[in-house]
Amino acid sequence: MPEMTVQVRWPDGRLRQYYSPSLVLHDHLAPGTYRVDDFRSRATTALDEASARVRAKYGFACTSAAASAEEIALDAARHADFAEVEVVSMYPPLPGADVASTRGVASLRPGSTSGKGAEVASTRGVASLRPGSTSSDEELS
């Protein structure tokens, strides 16, 4: 079962990375900005699905997925629901995705709720930069 990470920039500028035991996050998120409440909902739903996939394959839930969901909920609670959180990157991209770099993914655009309108984001940078930022290649601190 392929695992992945998603890097997120919270409204206060803090960068965090979260783990998933499955690529299912690609079904719910793409690089770009989301309202905090929308991101929390999408991410925790995806992590619940990832844990269920582990349970179906191995007979037990994934505690790492549960820990990531809990970390996201705690981080989200520090911010207003209407504030914007940015999904900076998702790695690895989906298998077979036609991307120019490892930072691009084929997945849903922020705000969409179905596979309709899915497209490939294949730029070297990220979907959007935080105001005042001068580089799309900022490292985790």
N, C-alpha and C positions, 0 to 999 in steps of 0.2 A: 504494500500500500504506500504510494508516494506521499511524502509529507511536504509541507510548505511553511513559509513565514510571510507575514504581511507587516510592512513598516508603516507606521501611522504618525502624523504630526498633529498633536492636540492643539486646541485654540491658544493655549499658553506658550506654544512653541516647542514644547517637550516632544522629543522623538521616542517612540516605543516600538518594539518588535514583538509580535505575537506568533505563537506556533500553532499549527494545525496538523493532525496526523493524516490528513486527506486533502486533495486538491479542491474539495467542495467549496472552499471560500471563493473560487473563481465563479461559481454559480450565483453568488450573492453580492460580490463586490468587484470593483475595478478601480484602478488608480483615478483619483479625482476627489472632489470635496463632497461631503455629506453633512447634513445636520447631525449633531451628536446623537439625538434620539434615534434617528434612522440608522446610523452606523451601528449603534449598540444593538438594535433589533436585528439587523442583517447579520452582523458578526456572530451574535450568540445563537441565532437560528442555524447558521452554517456550522458552528462548532458543535451544536447538539447533533446535527446530521453526521458530522465527522465521527463523533463518539459512537453514534448508532452503527455506522459502517464498521468501526472497530469491533463493536459488540457482535455484529452479525458474522464477522470473519473469525474472531478469536474467542468469542464467548464471554467477554467482559468489556465494560466501558473504558474509554480512554481518560485517565485522570489528568493527563496533560491538556487535553481539550477542555475539560472542566475548569482547570486552573487558568487557562487562557481566557475563557468566558468570564470567570470571576475577576481577573485582572482588568478586562475591558469594562465590565460593569463598574468597578471601583474607580477606574480612570475617568469614565464618562460621568460619574456622579460628582466629580470636581468641576464640571462645566455645565452651563445652561443648556437645556435641550435644543434650543434654537441656534446655538453657536456652531461654527463649522469646524469639522475635523477633516484632515486630508489623508487619504490613502496614498502614500508616496510610492510604494512599490510592492509587488507581489512576486515571490520567487519560490519555486520555478514557475515559468509560464506553462500554460497548458500544453501537453504533448501535441506536436503537429501544428501548433499555432505558427502562422507566418509572421514572425516578428524580426525586427532588425537588431534587437538587443535583448538581453535577459531581463530588462526592466519592463518590456512591453507584455501585454497579455491580451487574450481574446476573451472578453467577458462583457457583462452588462455595464451600461453607462450609469453614473449616479442618477437617481431619481426614477429609473425604470423598474418595472416589476415583472417583466417577462423576458423571454429570449428574443422577442421582436426588437429589431434595431441593434442587436449585438454587433459589435464591430471590433476590429483589431486596432489596438493602440500600439504603435511601433516606433515611437520617437525615443531618442536617447534620454531625454529628460523625463519629467513628470508631467501629469496633466495640468497642474497649476502650481505656481510658486506662492509662498506666503509673502505678503507685502513686505518689502524691505530686503528680501532675500536676493542674492545675486548669482546663486549657483543652484542648478538642479541636482548636483552630485554631492550634497551635504552628507557627511558620514554620521552614524550614530555616535552619540557622546557617551 
